[in-house]
Each structure stands twice: as structure tokens, then as C-alpha cells.
């Protein structure tokens, strides 16, 4: 089967696509805007020239995806150093040398898988192929960058039962081909789209799609035994997009496709370059599952993700702030709250309407509530 319409670029395409980026004026103009937002128009041209020169020096010699990612790694590390107060991880002993499906909670368009790939790179293990929604692919520089970084396409908003089955079967076959023919691991979110409300719940449809191409050959339990599934849980102390997520995207209904793509790109950049506080990634134990009920496995993955989610003081601060008007939030731990951080954190919501403020705060509380609930503490 021809997977070229959904697969990452191959090694043979790397040089050509890097040249495409080098000749793309909008790419460097956009980078200059995001990296140096306060620069004047007088200096913007010089900044673009500087960024282009640095990009060429770093990437023009790359002839393979692995070389491209090796050149990218120092920039990912710089981003981590500039925009976080530390990246920690646990469960690294569960990282596998065998091709695996890493199923994770999903908070940020680009960073969730980027942190996993950075950890794999640091541990001298092969990076993963990354499932991304086709809403992010506009044929311009963002798509080129993502497909150079081993991203493959998940089609959304498919119309019609036949077309849906066709697209999902092809995606399932591509993931199976990646694992067992190309020996490449996969990262995929536990449900379609980001958990914008802070609820890291699994969607059984993901597992059904993964199993789809094997359903006539193997029972579900047999398929699980042949597939190395590893849940992962990522946690950000601050979400640079918290207010945007709480406000919602109803305004997209009045926007053109071009305007929506521009908005998505700005959100991607805000996530990349915004302050995230501390970030923790936990690699759960590979799934050991007996049974043929797909809903039970989905629940097991969700439980592993929630149980191993790192709770930051921001969750306790948010619960405390909400508890003044709603006592159902009165399960925070005062010992986890530093008054300086509390004041600084709550200030980020000054001047926004109460509904949006409360939704922001609840987004920070829900992971703590869900973790306590799954552990039987509530």
C-alpha cells in the first residue's frame, strides 16, 4: 500500500525539503516574529537574515531524518532551558528497544511528543513517529517541519461511513507497517485532540483503529500480546494556552481556513515558546493485559496515565482559589502552596471574565481530582 500521503518524509526527501524551507521567506519571517516579538521593523530584516544563516549552517548538510533530528536536538534543549524551570522524567527503565506504541495524554500540539523524543534521544534510543491531525497540515513550512520530524497524518472530520473506514484502515495499516516492517515506534494521543479541559481520558476509538487492520487475523487479546503498548503521562506546571483553551474556539466559525491555519500556527508557537514552569514525563510499564474487551484495555491505559500524572502546586493553588465559593474543591494540600507562587499564578487571570477564570482554574484542578478518584482517595 502507498502511504506517501500520510507518512513522514523519507531520507531521500530530506535535502529537497530543507532547501524548500531555506527558500521560504515566510518561514524566516514567522520565526523572527516568534523569537523576537519586540524587535522593530528596522531590525526585522536583519534578524531574518541571521536566522536563515543559522538555519542553513545547522541543517543544510543533513541527508537523513536522523541527521535532521540530531541537528534539531540542541534547539529543543535550548527551548527546554528557556521556557521551563526544568524537565524531569521517571520510568525510563520502561523505555523499550522494541518498536512500541506510546499512548500518551495530550496537552500541547507539538511538545508532548517532542519531550518524549528528546528523552529517547538522550537515552540513545530511536525516536518515535508522531501522529498529528491533518488540521495542522497546510502545505507550507509547518507541514514540512513536522514531516521532517517523523510526523504522520491522522485525518479528521471524515465524511461518510465508507470513507471513514477507508481512511482509518489505511492509518491502521500504516502504524502496523511502521512497527513490524520499518521497526519504528509510534506516539499517539489517548484520544483525538488535546485535553483542553484538563481531563486526560482515553477514547476507545483509538484502540479500535489500531486493531482495525488485524481484526480478521488475530483476536483482540492476541493482537495486544504482539503489540508493545506503553502509556506515558506528561504534566506541565503552567499551560501557556490556558486562557485560550478556557475561552474556546467558537470564533473559528466566522474565520476563513487561512485565518484558522494562522491561528493554529500561533498557538503552536505560543506553546513552544511560552513559559511552562516545570515539566515531568513518566513512562509507564508496558501493558500486560488479558482479555478481549477493548473498553477494559482503554480504561487500563487511562488509569495508568492518571495514576502517574505529576501534580504541581498550581493544582492545589487553583483548588484553594475555587474552594472559597465552592466547597467541593476543598481537597487541596496547603503545605504544597507557596504564597509567592500563589500570588504570581493567580495574577495571570487578572482582568478576564469570571467564567473564563474559573474554567482556567478548574483545568488545573481536574488532573488532581482525576488522580485522586482513580486511586480511591475521593
ABEGO torsion letter per residue (X at the ends): XBAAAABBBBAAAAAAAAAAAAABAAAAAAAAAAABAABBAAAAAAAAAAAAAAAAAAAAABABAAAAAAAAAAAAAAAAAAABAEBBBBGAAABBABBBBBBBBBABAAAAAAAAAAAAAAAGBBBBBBBBBAAABAGBAAAAAAAAAGBBBBBBGBBEAAAAAAAAAAAAAAAAAAAAAAGBBBBBBABBEBBAAGBBBBBAAAAAAAAAAAAAABBAAAAAAABBBBBBBBBBABBAAAAAAAAEAAAAAABBAAAAAAAAAAAAAAAAABBAEBBBBBBBBBBBBBEABAAAAAAAAAAAAAAABBBBAAAAAAAAAAAAABAAABABBAAABBAAAAAAAAAAABGBBAAAAAAAAAAAAAAAAAAAAAAGAX
